[in-house]
Amino acid sequence: MVIDQTINHFQEARRIAASIDNQLRILIADMNIGKYYIELNKIDSAISYENEALGITVKQGQGKYTG
């Protein structure tokens, strides 16, 4: 239950970041959402968000976030 609420908060943060076109904040939200989907064993959802984060990382030149 707590993880679901956490995901909802990060999704809201992502929505706000998208509304102001803040790519770095979208990237961070996507990474966190992916992490919590892994904890819920929702691997397809996790991969989707992690791939979105990776795409932003490459596009924005934020290599430090690629691990």
C-alpha positions in Angstrom: 0.0 0.0 0.0 2.7 2.4 0.9 4.6 1.7 -2.3 1.4 2.3 -4.3 1.1 5.8 -2.7 4.8 6.4 -3.4 4.3 5.6 -7.0 1.3 7.9 -7.2 3.3 10.8 -5.7 6.1 10.3 -8.2 3.6 10.1 -11.0 2.2 13.4 -9.9 5.7 14.9 -9.7 6.3 13.6 -13.2 3.0 15.2 -14.4 4.0 18.5 -12.9 7.6 18.3 -14.4 6.1 17.5 -17.8 3.8 20.5 -17.6 6.8 22.8 -17.2 9.0 20.8 -19.5 11.6 20.0 -16.8 13.3 17.0 -18.4 15.7 16.4 -15.4 12.7 16.1 -13.0 10.9 13.8 -15.4 14.0 11.7 -15.6 14.3 11.4 -11.8 10.6 10.6 -11.4 10.8 7.9 -14.1 13.8 6.3 -12.4 12.0 6.3 -9.0 8.7 5.0 -10.5 10.7 2.2 -12.2 12.4 1.3 -8.9 9.2 1.0 -7.0 7.6 -1.1 -9.8 10.5 -3.5 -9.4 9.7 -3.8 -5.7 6.2 -4.7 -6.6 7.5 -7.2 -9.1 5.8 -5.4 -12.0 8.7 -5.8 -14.3 7.0 -4.7 -17.5 6.0 -1.4 -15.9 9.5 -1.0 -14.4 11.2 -1.5 -17.7 8.9 1.0 -19.4 9.7 3.8 -16.9 13.4 2.9 -16.8 13.6 3.0 -20.6 11.9 6.4 -20.6 14.5 7.6 -18.1 17.3 6.2 -20.2 15.9 8.0 -23.3 15.9 11.3 -21.5 19.4 10.6 -20.1 20.8 10.1 -23.5 18.9 13.0 -25.1 19.9 15.4 -22.3 23.5 14.2 -22.0 23.1 13.2 -18.4 25.4 10.2 -18.5 25.9 10.2 -14.7 22.3 8.8 -14.4 23.1 5.7 -16.5 24.9 3.9 -13.7 
